[in-house]
Structures are given as C-alpha cells and as structure tokens.
Amino acid sequence: MSVVDRETMERLAALIRTIPDFPKPGIAFRDITTLLLDAQGLALAVDRMAAAIDGPIDLVAGIEARGFVFAPALALRLNAGVLLIRKDGKLPGATIAEDYALEYGTDRIAMHADACAPGARVLLVDDLIATGGTARAAVRLIRKAGAVCEQAAFVIDLPDLGGAAALESDGMTVRSLVEFPGH
C-alpha cells in the first residue's frame, strides 16, 4: 500500500531509474541508486517512510544490501537501533538463519543470535518488494528470535509480483512509497 500522495510518488518515481533487460531479458530493473544520489529525494523518501510507521519501534531490520541504506536513516528518525539481516556466512559469531526459495533453488539469510531481545518491536525495511521471498524469510527469522515484527516498509513495491500481499497474509502491515506495475 503506497503511503504517499500522488505528487510525492511521482517525484520519487522520477528519481528511480529503470534499466531494461537487467539482470535478464524481459526484466525492468528498478534502480534506486539514482534516488540515493539526490539528497532531497533521499530525505523525502526517509521522512515519508518514517511518518508512515506506527511506533514505537525498538529496531529497524535492514535486509542486505540496499536495506542497509534505509535502515540506519529510519532508525535515527524512529529513535531505534539497527538490526542487520545478511546473507548466511557473512556475520561473525553465533547466528540464526532462515532458508527461502528462489526461482531456481534456495538461499539463506542470517542475523546474530543475540541481536534482538524477545518482545522487541522490529520494523523490516528494504528498497524493494517483489515476490517477497527474502522479506518473508526475514520476518520468520526475526520472529524465530522472539521479536515482534508486524510492519514492513519499502521504497518500491512491484504489486504484480505479489510480495506485499504475501507479507500481508503473514500478518504484516506493508507500506511503500512508489508502485511500479509489471515486473
């Protein structure tokens, strides 16, 4: 569900570059690096995401890698800490992990086993929600740790791919700033 007015959505959408046929033919890749280059656009995105969150929040969980860009900025606005959700094998120390399905095969994400206390209120953040596989695995991982994860925020939603709807079916409230139809 987009949480911004039409003018704001159009302004942000204009800052997101579309790269056709990447990473494979038929895919229209939504590249946020052009949004990140624009200080006012980045501030607008972070401010609008923060304003849409029902608080209080203890931790903002950013999914590797582009979620790491937005998680600290949102955490500062929400007076929360930052929880890193990384690809398995990237974190030192004891971790817990969760597998998820890819188009062909599986992947695994992890977080530190002691990263969040049971009952901590965690907001999940990433740049984009497509099919929802990684985001859903992150929610399962956070909940496995005993934390409460009921909200997710994304800059971009690709609603035709169903990820936001899948997260909502998992009991999540999903917010996004920009929606792009198609893939």
Summary of the structure (lengths in Angstrom):
residues: 183
radius of gyration: 15.6
end to end distance: 16.9
largest distance: 45.6
contacts: 609
relative contact order: 0.18
helix: 33%
strand: 34%
